[in-house]
Amino acid sequence: MSNRKVSRREALRAGALGTVGLAAGAGGLSLQALDQGTAAQRPTQGSHHDMVTVGQLAPGSFDPTAFLTRFDGGTLSRLPSGQPLREYEIVAEDREIEVAPGVFYPAWTYNGQVPGPTIRCTEGDRLRIRFSNKGSHAHSIHFHGIHPSGMDGAFEPVHPGRSFVYEFDAEPFGLHLYHCHTVPIKRHIHKGLYGAFIIDPKEGRPPANEMVMVMNGFDTNFDNENEVYAVNTVAFHYQKHPI
């Protein structure tokens, strides 16, 4: 082994290549193939280049393509003060979901789907979210952002058969998330209780082609390791149905 000291520039370069190697690994290329130039373009051991699921989902299953642009704006009205009021209904329920053709997972869901509905509103709106727990465990909804402590779902679980109304003003604007905050939190999120929460700025912004994409992992044989990885729940859906 050489005793030559490694310069700071070389160390930084090595670190950068290590990061590239991790990213490339996810796409099925080794760091060696990258070093040999793009002309090599040969899949390596462990490559996902030719992998795809076989068959189709059962009729009526969750549609990842439709989910991309399906935004739930709630029911819009106005408070006596003139402030916009958006009302939503969210139900927690146990449901078996199909994460690949013929592969099912016993999920805990918001409104029967994973991820839950994409909640969308405008900065300054009053949000009123009626949450009913029809599942077999205590659940809650924790909304990321700045909200009254009694309304962010961090401390008070809603037990099976019970309900709770979350009410707060939508702020700050941005792309947030919501998830169950009942302990063990990791377990409740892993089982499917999460979703996207979008607050648009009051001044508006230029139109864009917006899509919601959520990465998932599912432990289908209950060994505490994920067997199925996906974007928007169904493995390899966008390989079969490009966006």
Sequence and secondary structure as in RCSB ss.txt:
>XXXX:A:sequence
MSNRKVSRREALRAGALGTVGLAAGAGGLSLQALDQGTAAQRPTQGSHHDMVTVGQLAPGSFDPTAFLTRFDGGT
LSRLPSGQPLREYEIVAEDREIEVAPGVFYPAWTYNGQVPGPTIRCTEGDRLRIRFSNKGSHAHSIHFHGIHPSG
MDGAFEPVHPGRSFVYEFDAEPFGLHLYHCHTVPIKRHIHKGLYGAFIIDPKEGRPPANEMVMVMNGFDTNFDNE
NEVYAVNTVAFHYQKHPI
>XXXX:A:secstr
       HHHHHHHHHHHHHHHHHHHHT  HHHHHT TTT    TT  TT    S   TT   HHHHTT EE  E
EEE TTS EEEEEEEEEEEEEEEEETTEEEEEEEETTBSS  EEEEETT EEEEEEEE SSS B  EE SS  GG
GSSSS  B TT EEEEEEE  S EEEEEE  SSSHHHHHHTT EEEEEEE TT           EEEE SSSSSS
  EEEESSSTTHHHHS  
